[in-house]
Amino acid sequence: MEYSRIEKILASLFVLFLLIASINFLRELENIPKRPDYNYYQEKYGINTLLENQTRLMGLDRELFQDYQKTKDVLTEAERVYLFKREEYRVALENGNVTEDLKNEYVKAKEEYEKAYFQYLGAKSAYEKIHNQLEELNSKIQELSMRASTEYTRAYQAYRLKVLALKLLFALPIFILSFLLLKRYKNIYTLSMISYSSLLLIYLLLSVIWDTIQIIGLSLFGAFATLLALYYIRREYFKPERVYKRRVAQNKCYNCGFPIKEDYLHCPNCGTPLKEKCEHCGALKPIHLQFCPYCGQ
């Protein structure tokens, strides 16, 4: 049955509007099952509290590390002064010209060095203690986060299966009904319905592939679809019969594509016969034409 262009346009618009409405409805179905919340699993394993402690310890760790570095620098300088004064004092003792000022300087340098050394040990001990606590806390947070992530992943997969089941419960009956109607009534309305339901299922398939493996899955699907399209185009558009007719219409040899004239009986390039006798009128007509241009048979 032939249909006018306006009927085909209206049928296409009908399919488009139904698809838009159905896709929006499918998205609304995602809100019916309860979507798992990752924060719930973080709270369940006490990760949020541990993260707060981690932030506090990280700040304290930075401060103590800075203090530790400062005491280390002070100790290095105090040690340099002490070693210099000690050597100076030793040389004076050996030469017998020790003065009270030199002795006091040596004693003061030694006391400053010992004081810096004990401050360094205290800062180092405090920093290492907090740093070890932070590392233990990081390990605990990582372990609990893996447990929470595993449990959340299982819950999310169950949620996706529920959503997919709801979407299929909506899309499959429409497709089955459209298919049954098409078998019974072959007209533009049933064709529109089967097109709509098929496109809806394709959308569902693509969305499932995208949610499952995203870019990789979509790329594989696109590559497979492209190969199928290329195979179909190659099979249909480049059939020998189609190629022959196209070349004959362009005044070319149907076999090699070399330009020819109407009165040529053989191709000057490959020698292939170009004319054959019509079975009805006996006129010479180009080979591979479905109807004779002289008698129409």
N, C-alpha and C positions, 0 to 999 in steps of 0.2 A: 504494500500500500504506500502510495506517494504522499508526502506531507509538504506543505508550503514552508518557505523559509521562516515566516513569522511563527509558525507552530513549533518549528525546531528551536527557535530562539527562546520562546516561552517555556518549552520543555527543559531547556538548559538552565533557565533562570529558576524554574521549579526545583530542579535538582540542587542548584547552588544554595537557595534559601533553606531548603530542608537540611542540607549539610551543615550550614552555619548554625542553625538552631540545634541540631543533634549534637554537634561537637561541643557547644556550650552546655548542653544537658549532660553530656558525658563528663565534662569537667566538674559539674555540680555533684555528680555521683561520688566524686572523690572525697566529699565532705561527710558522706553518710557513715562509713566506718570510722572509728576513732583513730586519728593519726597518732602514732607514737611520738612522744616528746623526749628528746635526748636529755633535757634538763631533769626529767623525772629520774632517769637512771643515774645521773650524776648525784642527785640528792640521795638516792637509794644507797649508794656506796660511799656517801660522805665526801665526795670529791670537791664540792664547792667549798666546804670548810677547810679542807686540806690546801686548796688553792689560795685561800686567804692567808693561811699560815705560811705558804710558800712565798707569797708576795712580801710578807713581813720579814721572813728570814732572808730573802734576797736583798732587801734594803739593809738589814743589819749586817749581812755578809759583806756588802760593799763598803760599809762604814768601817768595819773591823779590819778589812783588808787594807784600806787606806791608812788606818792607824798602825797596822803591822808594817807597812812599807815605810812610814815616817820613822818609827822606832828603829827599823833596820838601817835607815840612812843615818840617824843620829848615832847609832852604835858604831857604824863604819867610821864616822868622823871622830868619835870619842876614842876608838881603838887606834886610829892614826896618831892622834895627839898623845895618847898614853905611851905608845911604843916609842915615839920621838923623845918624850920627856924621860922615859926609863933609860933609853940609850944615852941620853945626855947626862943623866944622873950617874950612870955606871961609869962613864968616861971620867967624870969629875972625881968619883971615888978613887979610881985607879991613879989619877994624877994628884990626889990629895988636896984639891982646891974646891971642895964642896962648900957652898954657901947655904945659909938658912933659906933664902928666897928660892934657890934652885930646888932644895929639898921640899919646900912647901908646894912648889909648882908640880913636882913629880907626884906628891901625895894627893894633891887635888885632881890631877889628871887621872890617877888610878881610881879615885873615888867616883869621878864622873863616868869613867869607863864601866865600873862595876854597877853603878846606878842605871846606865843606859842598857847594860846587858840584862839586868833583871826586868827592866821595862820591856825590852825586846822579847824576853821569854814569856812574860805575861800576855803581851799583845799577840804573840804567835800562838800560844795555847788557847786564848779566847777565840781567835780567828779559826783555828783548826777545829775547835769544838763546834762552832756554829756551822762551819763548812761541811763537816761530817753529818750534822743533823739535816742540813739542806740536801745533801746527796741521798741520804736515807729517805727523806720525804719525797724527793723526785722519783726515786725507784718505786715507792709505794703508790704515788699518784699514777705513774705509768702502768703499774700492774692493775690497779683498780679501773683505770680508764679503758684498758683492754677488755676487762670483764664487762664494763658498762657498754662499750662499743659492740661487743659480741651479742649481748642480750638485746640491745637496741636494733641491731641488724636483723636478728631473727624476728623481732616484733614488726619491723618495717616490711620484711618480705611477706609476712602473713597479711599485713595490711594491704600490700599491693595485690596479693592473690584475691583478697575479698573485693577490691575495687575492680579487678579484671573480670571476676565472676559477675559482678553487677553490670558491667559494661556489655559483656557477652549476652547476658539475659535481656538486655535492651536491643542489641544489634542483630543477634542471630534470628530471633523470631521475625523481624522485619525482612531479613534476607530470604528466609524460607517462604514467608508469605508472598514476597515479590516473585520468587522463582515459580511458585505454584500458579500465581496469576498469569505469569508470562507463558507458561505451558498451555493455559486454557484460553487466554485472550492475548493475542499478539498484536498490540497496537502501540502507539507512541506513549500512552500513559503507563502501561506495564513496563515498557522499555525504560522509561524515566525512573520508575520505582526500582527496577533491578540495577540501574546505573547508580542510583542514590545509595541503595543498600550495599552494593559492591564497594563503592568508594568509602563508605563508612567503615566497612570491615578492613579495607586497606589502611585507613587512618588508624584504626585500632592496632593493626599489625605493626605499623611504623612506630607508633607511640610505645608499644611494648619493646620493640627492638631498641629504641632510643633510651628507654628507662633501664634496659638490661645492660647493654654494652655501649650505648651512646655513640660517639663518633665512629668507633671501629665497626659497630654493627651497621650503622647507617651507610658507611662507606662500602662495606661488603654487599649490602642490599642494593646500593646504587650501582656498583660494578656489575652485579649479577643481572639487574634490570637492563643496564646498558648493553650487555652482551646479548640478552634476549632480543632487544630492540634492533641491534645491528644484524642479528641472524634473520629476523623477520624481514627487515628492509632488504637485505641481500637476497633473500629467497623470493620476495615478491617483486621488488623493483628491478632486480637484475636477472629475472628469468630470461632464458634465451628468446622466448617468443616476444617478450616485451622489448628486449634489446633490439631484435630484428625489426620490429614494427617502428620503433623510434628511429632507427637508422634509415629505414626506407623513407619515412616521412621527411627526413632531413637530406634526402638525395645523397645518401652514402651507401656503400656496400654493406649489406647486412652481416657479412662475415668478418670483415676487417675494419670497417669504418672509413674506407678510402672514398673521397668525393667522386661521384659518377654523374653521368648525364642520362636523360630519359631514354635515349635511343641505344644505350649500351646494353649488349646482351650478356657480356661477361665483365667481371671486374678487371680493370687493367693492372691492378696491384697483386691480387691473389688468384685470378682466373676463375673465381666461383661464378656459376651461372646466376644471372640476375632475373631472367624472365622465364615464365612457364605458360603453357597454353591453358586458357580457360576451358573447363570441361563442358560448359554450356554454349558459349558463343565462339569459341576457337581463337579469340584474340589473345595476344601476348600481354600478360599482366605481370607486375612485379611479384616475385616469390614472397610468401609469408603474409600476403594480404588476405584478410578473412573473406572479403567480397570483391568481386571483379569490378573495376571502375567503369567498365564498358556496358555490362549487362546487369550489374547489380546482384548477380547470383553467387 
